[in-house]
Amino acid sequence: MTPKRPRDPNQLAKSIIDIATGQKPDRDPTPEEQGKDPAAAAMGKKGGKARADNLSPEKRAEIAKKAAATRWGKLSSR
């Protein structure tokens, strides 16, 4: 993934110079370059969706009700 380009022409020119002179990398480091396990990084990206797929509709509704009650400060004691 490439870094986001600045919209201001002066900042863009500085960014291009920094990349050309090696003061700034032209891309984000990969998980391997950061010392992370690539398999673990891939699993982390799909964690929330995988959890939601494994929950039953009743359990999801229970979690949502508890979150709403906590958000509004109306959590009933159990």
N, C-alpha and C positions, 0 to 999 in steps of 0.2 A: 504494500500500500504506500503510495507516495504521499508526502506531506501536503497539507492544504496550501495552495498558492495564495499569497497576499493579494488583495484587490488594488491596493495603492501602487501605482507604477514605480515609485521610488523604493518602496519596501520590496517589490518584486525584483527590481534590479539588484538590490543588496543581497537578496536571497540567492539569485543566480550566481553572483560573484562568490558568495560564501560556498556554494556547492562546487563551483569550478575550481576554487583554491583549496578545497578539502577541509574547510573550517566547519562545514555542516554536512552531515550525510544526506544523500539524495533520496534515501528511503528509510523506513523504520526497520530496526533490526528484527530478524526472524526469531521465533522462540528458541531455536538451537543456539543462535548467537547470544541470546540473553541467558543461556544456561538452563532453560526450561525443557521439560520433556514435551515433545510435540504432540504426543498422544493425549497427555493430560491437558494441554492447551486446547486441543480440539474438543475434548469432553466438556471443558468449562464453557465453551461457546454454546453448547446445546443443552446445558443443564436444566434451565428453567422449563423449557419446552418438554424435555424428556420427563421431568417430574410431573408436569401437568397432564401429560399423556397417560401416566401410570395411575393417577388418582381417579377414583370413582366420582361421578357427578355429585353424589351426596357429600363426600369428603371435601370436594372443592367448594360446595355451597357452605359447609360448616366453617371452612377456613375464611371464606369471604365474609360471612356474618361476624365472625370473631374480629376480623380486621376492621370492619365497619364500626363495630361497637367500640373497639379500642380507639379508633380515629375520632369518634364523637364523644368519648369519655363515658359511655353508657354500658361498660362491660359488667354484666351481671355476675355475681359471685357464684361459684359452683361448689 
